[in-house]
Amino acid sequence: KRLEDVGVIWDNLAEQWNDNYCLLVQFQQRKGHSNVPCNHIEDGKRLGRWLQSQRQLNRIGKVEESRVKRLEDVGVVWDSEQRQKKREGKLDKSCERKLD
């Protein structure tokens, strides 16, 4: 406990994951979506690469279910087909609004 009070981090990988997740939330709040371009850098961190690696790891079942849920809760879409459908859905809705 005392070491934690002075900043000792016991699980550095978990801390890095949480830092990147917070950057993703920041990106999502600013842009309105979580489709981060692969080369995007957020606050000096390679957020796009991180999200790409999360997608790859999830594809082979290597992302903890709790993390999958957290990512999905901020709008992460796992594969390109899902991302395309989501974009098409947004386009359809925006077209419907213009027609009204």
N, CA and C atoms as an extended XYZ file, in Angstrom:
300
Properties=species:S:1:pos:R:3:atomname:S:1:resname:S:1:resid:I:1 pbc="F F F"
N         0.837       -1.199        0.000 N   LYS     1
C         0.000        0.000        0.000 CA  LYS     1
C         0.874        1.253        0.000 C   LYS     1
N         1.892        1.282        0.828 N   ARG     2
C         2.741        2.471        0.896 CA  ARG     2
C         3.491        2.691       -0.414 C   ARG     2
N         3.909        1.593       -1.047 N   LEU     3
C         4.585        1.724       -2.336 CA  LEU     3
C         3.634        2.259       -3.411 C   LEU     3
N         2.393        1.814       -3.375 N   GLU     4
C         1.404        2.327       -4.322 CA  GLU     4
C         1.171        3.814       -4.111 C   GLU     4
N         1.217        4.250       -2.854 N   ASP     5
C         1.022        5.660       -2.539 CA  ASP     5
C         2.096        6.546       -3.162 C   ASP     5
N         3.290        5.983       -3.376 N   VAL     6
C         4.368        6.774       -3.991 CA  VAL     6
C         4.503        6.473       -5.485 C   VAL     6
N         3.525        5.757       -6.051 N   GLY     7
C         3.488        5.580       -7.490 CA  GLY     7
C         4.001        4.277       -8.050 C   GLY     7
N         4.280        3.279       -7.213 N   VAL     8
C         4.727        1.991       -7.728 CA  VAL     8
C         3.549        1.307       -8.424 C   VAL     8
N         3.779        0.853       -9.652 N   ILE     9
C         2.757        0.161      -10.441 CA  ILE     9
C         3.131       -1.311      -10.507 C   ILE     9
N         2.238       -2.164      -10.028 N   TRP    10
C         2.515       -3.591       -9.960 CA  TRP    10
C         2.273       -4.283      -11.300 C   TRP    10
N         1.274       -3.872      -12.022 N   ASP    11
C         0.945       -4.510      -13.290 CA  ASP    11
C         1.063       -3.474      -14.397 C   ASP    11
N         2.275       -3.340      -14.916 N   ASN    12
C         2.554       -2.316      -15.906 CA  ASN    12
C         1.744       -2.496      -17.189 C   ASN    12
N         1.535       -3.728      -17.628 N   LEU    13
C         0.762       -3.963      -18.848 CA  LEU    13
C        -0.698       -3.542      -18.681 C   LEU    13
N        -1.257       -3.823      -17.523 N   ALA    14
C        -2.638       -3.407      -17.257 CA  ALA    14
C        -2.732       -1.883      -17.216 C   ALA    14
N        -1.729       -1.255      -16.643 N   GLU    15
C        -1.696        0.210      -16.584 CA  GLU    15
C        -1.608        0.800      -17.993 C   GLU    15
N        -0.781        0.223      -18.846 N   GLN    16
C        -0.664        0.688      -20.232 CA  GLN    16
C        -1.975        0.495      -20.980 C   GLN    16
N        -2.630       -0.643      -20.764 N   TRP    17
C        -3.905       -0.890      -21.423 CA  TRP    17
C        -4.927        0.167      -20.999 C   TRP    17
N        -4.993        0.424      -19.683 N   ASN    18
C        -5.943        1.428      -19.181 CA  ASN    18
C        -5.631        2.817      -19.711 C   ASN    18
N        -4.355        3.165      -19.818 N   ASP    19
C        -3.975        4.469      -20.371 CA  ASP    19
C        -4.468        4.600      -21.813 C   ASP    19
N        -4.248        3.553      -22.611 N   ASN    20
C        -4.703        3.578      -24.000 CA  ASN    20
C        -6.220        3.603      -24.095 C   ASN    20
N        -6.877        2.865      -23.226 N   TYR    21
C        -8.340        2.871      -23.207 CA  TYR    21
C        -8.859        4.285      -22.902 C   TYR    21
N        -8.238        4.960      -21.949 N   CYS    22
C        -8.656        6.327      -21.620 CA  CYS    22
C        -8.448        7.261      -22.805 C   CYS    22
N        -7.372        7.056      -23.550 N   LEU    23
C        -7.143        7.848      -24.762 CA  LEU    23
C        -8.211        7.555      -25.811 C   LEU    23
N        -8.630        6.302      -25.900 N   LEU    24
C        -9.697        5.934      -26.832 CA  LEU    24
C       -11.003        6.623      -26.439 C   LEU    24
N       -11.311        6.642      -25.162 N   VAL    25
C       -12.523        7.317      -24.690 CA  VAL    25
C       -12.443        8.807      -25.035 C   VAL    25
N       -11.295        9.399      -24.821 N   GLN    26
C       -11.074       10.815      -25.148 CA  GLN    26
C       -11.303       11.055      -26.652 C   GLN    26
N       -10.739       10.189      -27.484 N   PHE    27
C       -10.917       10.284      -28.937 CA  PHE    27
C       -12.398       10.164      -29.289 C   PHE    27
N       -13.071        9.171      -28.717 N   GLN    28
C       -14.484        8.923      -29.017 CA  GLN    28
C       -15.349       10.120      -28.622 C   GLN    28
N       -15.064       10.713      -27.489 N   GLN    29
C       -15.851       11.867      -27.038 CA  GLN    29
C       -15.648       13.073      -27.955 C   GLN    29
N       -14.438       13.223      -28.457 N   ARG    30
C       -14.127       14.356      -29.324 CA  ARG    30
C       -14.658       14.155      -30.745 C   ARG    30
N       -14.515       12.930      -31.288 N   LYS    31
C       -14.868       12.670      -32.684 CA  LYS    31
C       -16.270       12.085      -32.869 C   LYS    31
N       -16.832       11.512      -31.803 N   GLY    32
C       -18.159       10.924      -31.910 CA  GLY    32
C       -18.161        9.487      -32.411 C   GLY    32
N       -16.992        8.887      -32.545 N   HIS    33
C       -16.871        7.493      -32.973 CA  HIS    33
C       -15.553        6.931      -32.447 C   HIS    33
N       -15.401        5.620      -32.551 N   SER    34
C       -14.177        4.956      -32.073 CA  SER    34
C       -13.410        4.282      -33.206 C   SER    34
N       -13.636        4.725      -34.419 N   ASN    35
C       -12.944        4.157      -35.574 CA  ASN    35
C       -11.638        4.930      -35.775 C   ASN    35
N       -10.664        4.642      -34.940 N   VAL    36
C        -9.394        5.369      -34.921 CA  VAL    36
C        -8.544        4.941      -36.118 C   VAL    36
N        -8.081        5.897      -36.927 N   PRO    37
C        -7.186        5.530      -38.035 CA  PRO    37
C        -5.919        4.864      -37.512 C   PRO    37
N        -5.411        3.922      -38.270 N   CYS    38
C        -4.271        3.121      -37.840 CA  CYS    38
C        -3.054        3.968      -37.460 C   CYS    38
N        -2.831        5.056      -38.148 N   ASN    39
C        -1.643        5.872      -37.877 CA  ASN    39
C        -1.901        7.022      -36.905 C   ASN    39
N        -3.068        7.046      -36.267 N   HIS    40
C        -3.419        8.156      -35.371 CA  HIS    40
C        -2.605        8.121      -34.077 C   HIS    40
N        -2.121        9.280      -33.700 N   ILE    41
C        -1.399        9.442      -32.434 CA  ILE    41
C        -2.215       10.367      -31.544 C   ILE    41
N        -2.439        9.934      -30.327 N   GLU    42
C        -3.228       10.690      -29.347 CA  GLU    42
C        -2.349       10.937      -28.130 C   GLU    42
N        -2.117       12.183      -27.806 N   ASP    43
C        -1.267       12.546      -26.660 CA  ASP    43
C         0.072       11.811      -26.677 C   ASP    43
N         0.672       11.710      -27.874 N   GLY    44
C         1.985       11.086      -28.001 CA  GLY    44
C         1.980        9.570      -28.030 C   GLY    44
N         0.815        8.952      -27.950 N   LYS    45
C         0.698        7.486      -27.959 CA  LYS    45
C         0.103        7.032      -29.286 C   LYS    45
N         0.528        5.886      -29.766 N   ARG    46
C         0.035        5.327      -31.024 CA  ARG    46
C        -1.307        4.639      -30.804 C   ARG    46
N        -2.332        5.431      -30.642 N   LEU    47
C        -3.659        4.897      -30.333 CA  LEU    47
C        -4.195        4.022      -31.463 C   LEU    47
N        -4.005        4.443      -32.704 N   GLY    48
C        -4.493        3.654      -33.834 CA  GLY    48
C        -3.855        2.280      -33.890 C   GLY    48
N        -2.562        2.226      -33.659 N   ARG    49
C        -1.857        0.929      -33.656 CA  ARG    49
C        -2.337        0.057      -32.500 C   ARG    49
N        -2.542        0.694      -31.346 N   TRP    50
C        -3.008       -0.053      -30.179 CA  TRP    50
C        -4.376       -0.676      -30.469 C   TRP    50
N        -5.280        0.116      -31.044 N   LEU    51
C        -6.611       -0.412      -31.330 CA  LEU    51
C        -6.541       -1.511      -32.388 C   LEU    51
N        -5.692       -1.340      -33.372 N   GLN    52
C        -5.505       -2.384      -34.376 CA  GLN    52
C        -5.015       -3.684      -33.726 C   GLN    52
N        -4.093       -3.559      -32.785 N   SER    53
C        -3.594       -4.776      -32.114 CA  SER    53
C        -4.675       -5.395      -31.231 C   SER    53
N        -5.546       -4.585      -30.628 N   GLN    54
C        -6.658       -5.135      -29.844 CA  GLN    54
C        -7.591       -5.932      -30.746 C   GLN    54
N        -7.839       -5.420      -31.956 N   ARG    55
C        -8.687       -6.142      -32.908 CA  ARG    55
C        -8.045       -7.471      -33.302 C   ARG    55
N        -6.746       -7.441      -33.573 N   GLN    56
C        -6.052       -8.672      -33.954 CA  GLN    56
C        -6.057       -9.684      -32.809 C   GLN    56
N        -5.781       -9.215      -31.603 N   LEU    57
C        -5.789      -10.104      -30.439 CA  LEU    57
C        -7.185      -10.668      -30.182 C   LEU    57
N        -8.203       -9.852      -30.359 N   ASN    58
C        -9.571      -10.315      -30.149 CA  ASN    58
C        -9.941      -11.384      -31.175 C   ASN    58
N        -9.469      -11.228      -32.393 N   ARG    59
C        -9.752      -12.194      -33.449 CA  ARG    59
C        -9.274      -13.595      -33.069 C   ARG    59
N        -8.192      -13.673      -32.305 N   ILE    60
C        -7.663      -14.982      -31.895 CA  ILE    60
C        -7.988      -15.313      -30.436 C   ILE    60
N        -8.925      -14.545      -29.863 N   GLY    61
C        -9.410      -14.849      -28.525 CA  GLY    61
C        -8.470      -14.491      -27.392 C   GLY    61
N        -7.635      -13.480      -27.585 N   LYS    62
C        -6.630      -13.129      -26.583 CA  LYS    62
C        -6.942      -11.852      -25.808 C   LYS    62
N        -8.167      -11.337      -25.926 N   VAL    63
C        -8.550      -10.144      -25.163 CA  VAL    63
C        -9.551      -10.581      -24.100 C   VAL    63
N        -9.291      -10.207      -22.865 N   GLU    64
C       -10.192      -10.563      -21.763 CA  GLU    64
C       -11.598      -10.053      -22.050 C   GLU    64
N       -12.584      -10.852      -21.667 N   GLU    65
C       -13.981      -10.497      -21.916 CA  GLU    65
C       -14.346       -9.132      -21.322 C   GLU    65
N       -13.825       -8.815      -20.150 N   SER    66
C       -14.136       -7.518      -19.540 CA  SER    66
C       -13.599       -6.371      -20.389 C   SER    66
N       -12.456       -6.586      -21.022 N   ARG    67
C       -11.893       -5.550      -21.896 CA  ARG    67
C       -12.676       -5.453      -23.194 C   ARG    67
N       -13.096       -6.592      -23.723 N   VAL    68
C       -13.930       -6.580      -24.924 CA  VAL    68
C       -15.175       -5.746      -24.667 C   VAL    68
N       -15.808       -5.970      -23.533 N   LYS    69
C       -17.026       -5.229      -23.193 CA  LYS    69
C       -16.745       -3.740      -23.068 C   LYS    69
N       -15.667       -3.387      -22.397 N   ARG    70
C       -15.328       -1.966      -22.254 CA  ARG    70
C       -15.100       -1.315      -23.611 C   ARG    70
N       -14.405       -2.012      -24.500 N   LEU    71
C       -14.156       -1.467      -25.839 CA  LEU    71
C       -15.455       -1.343      -26.628 C   LEU    71
N       -16.301       -2.346      -26.540 N   GLU    72
C       -17.582       -2.281      -27.237 CA  GLU    72
C       -18.467       -1.174      -26.677 C   GLU    72
N       -18.377       -0.936      -25.372 N   ASP    73
C       -19.181        0.113      -24.742 CA  ASP    73
C       -18.840        1.505      -25.268 C   ASP    73
N       -17.608        1.696      -25.766 N   VAL    74
C       -17.254        2.998      -26.349 CA  VAL    74
C       -17.342        2.963      -27.874 C   VAL    74
N       -17.934        1.891      -28.419 N   GLY    75
C       -18.229        1.866      -29.837 CA  GLY    75
C       -17.224        1.173      -30.732 C   GLY    75
N       -16.300        0.413      -30.168 N   VAL    76
C       -15.345       -0.303      -31.009 CA  VAL    76
C       -16.078       -1.384      -31.795 C   VAL    76
N       -15.811       -1.409      -33.086 N   VAL    77
C       -16.335       -2.431      -33.974 CA  VAL    77
C       -15.152       -3.303      -34.347 C   VAL    77
N       -15.331       -4.615      -34.278 N   TRP    78
C       -14.197       -5.527      -34.333 CA  TRP    78
C       -13.677       -5.836      -35.726 C   TRP    78
N       -14.540       -5.961      -36.718 N   ASP    79
C       -14.006       -6.308      -38.034 CA  ASP    79
C       -14.480       -5.311      -39.082 C   ASP    79
N       -13.830       -5.350      -40.224 N   SER    80
C       -14.106       -4.361      -41.264 CA  SER    80
C       -15.533       -4.468      -41.785 C   SER    80
N       -16.080       -5.682      -41.837 N   GLU    81
C       -17.463       -5.840      -42.295 CA  GLU    81
C       -18.423       -5.149      -41.334 C   GLU    81
N       -18.198       -5.327      -40.019 N   GLN    82
C       -19.035       -4.650      -39.030 CA  GLN    82
C       -18.877       -3.140      -39.145 C   GLN    82
N       -17.623       -2.665      -39.332 N   ARG    83
C       -17.380       -1.220      -39.445 CA  ARG    83
C       -18.108       -0.656      -40.661 C   ARG    83
N       -18.083       -1.395      -41.784 N   GLN    84
C       -18.764       -0.949      -42.998 CA  GLN    84
C       -20.268       -0.855      -42.766 C   GLN    84
N       -20.839       -1.877      -42.129 N   LYS    85
C       -22.274       -1.857      -41.850 CA  LYS    85
C       -22.639       -0.689      -40.942 C   LYS    85
N       -21.779       -0.406      -39.965 N   LYS    86
C       -22.049        0.699      -39.054 CA  LYS    86
C       -22.029        2.023      -39.817 C   LYS    86
N       -21.031        2.187      -40.708 N   ARG    87
C       -20.958        3.407      -41.519 CA  ARG    87
C       -22.194        3.530      -42.400 C   ARG    87
N       -22.596        2.432      -43.028 N   GLU    88
C       -23.772        2.460      -43.890 CA  GLU    88
C       -25.016        2.813      -43.091 C   GLU    88
N       -25.112        2.280      -41.873 N   GLY    89
C       -26.240        2.606      -41.004 CA  GLY    89
C       -26.280        4.079      -40.665 C   GLY    89
N       -25.103        4.653      -40.398 N   LYS    90
C       -25.040        6.085      -40.110 CA  LYS    90
C       -25.428        6.892      -41.337 C   LYS    90
N       -24.965        6.457      -42.511 N   LEU    91
C       -25.320        7.158      -43.738 CA  LEU    91
C       -26.818        7.071      -43.976 C   LEU    91
N       -27.389        5.879      -43.771 N   ASP    92
C       -28.822        5.719      -43.959 CA  ASP    92
C       -29.597        6.650      -43.037 C   ASP    92
N       -29.205        6.711      -41.778 N   LYS    93
C       -29.899        7.567      -40.815 CA  LYS    93
C       -29.751        9.036      -41.187 C   LYS    93
N       -28.557        9.451      -41.635 N   SER    94
C       -28.370       10.848      -41.997 CA  SER    94
C       -29.189       11.192      -43.236 C   SER    94
N       -29.328       10.245      -44.166 N   CYS    95
C       -30.143       10.477      -45.349 CA  CYS    95
C       -31.633       10.588      -44.970 C   CYS    95
N       -32.038        9.735      -44.019 N   GLU    96
C       -33.437        9.778      -43.569 CA  GLU    96
C       -33.749       11.134      -42.960 C   GLU    96
N       -32.835       11.679      -42.189 N   ARG    97
C       -33.056       12.979      -41.556 CA  ARG    97
C       -33.200       14.070      -42.620 C   ARG    97
N       -32.396       14.000      -43.662 N   LYS    98
C       -32.457       15.026      -44.721 CA  LYS    98
C       -33.758       14.936      -45.484 C   LYS    98
N       -34.305       13.717      -45.618 N   LEU    99
C       -35.541       13.531      -46.364 CA  LEU    99
C       -36.751       14.005      -45.585 C   LEU    99
N       -36.649       14.024      -44.264 N   ASP   100
C       -37.811       14.419      -43.437 CA  ASP   100
C       -38.105       15.884      -43.539 C   ASP   100
